[in-house]
């Protein structure tokens, strides 16, 4: 059983004990903390280029918010948890849209995209929040792909909209970067 399911069940029981009305289907505690009734799912994490030291890549994080989520999706945090290099991002070039990278839908408006340098966490806030039943993809643009090859792991957490949202950890996305023949002279690596 997933931790988020256990937490959701516990919050639902506490909400019913405190007399919170189920009309919104959201889980809200007496202190105003709001959580999803059913958590979003991290569907996929992909990159447009998986070679090391390449410019112009986009990393896509795709989430599915179920119909019975109870609350819209307000914010997503993405935290690099593993990888030899710390990947730097061009936050101003971040984007989001409904659908998947292969089937892009309507563009979504981002209120802000920030980075906490101490925790190496990027926070993407939607304005307006994403309604239940939608698949949403966040595109982050690195300054360049990491110099070192290997596996890079990103933890993804989703937060409902509201004043006191309780974030649910959705799991990790994995990107694999491969060496792009660094032994060759630069002129032979033109793309």
Helices and strands as residue ranges (DSSP letters): H 3-17, G 22-24, E 27-28, E 33-35, E 41-47, E 59-64, E 73-82, G 91-93, E 95-99, E 104-107, E 110-116, E 121-130, E 135-140, E 150-160, E 164-165, E 168-177, G 186-189
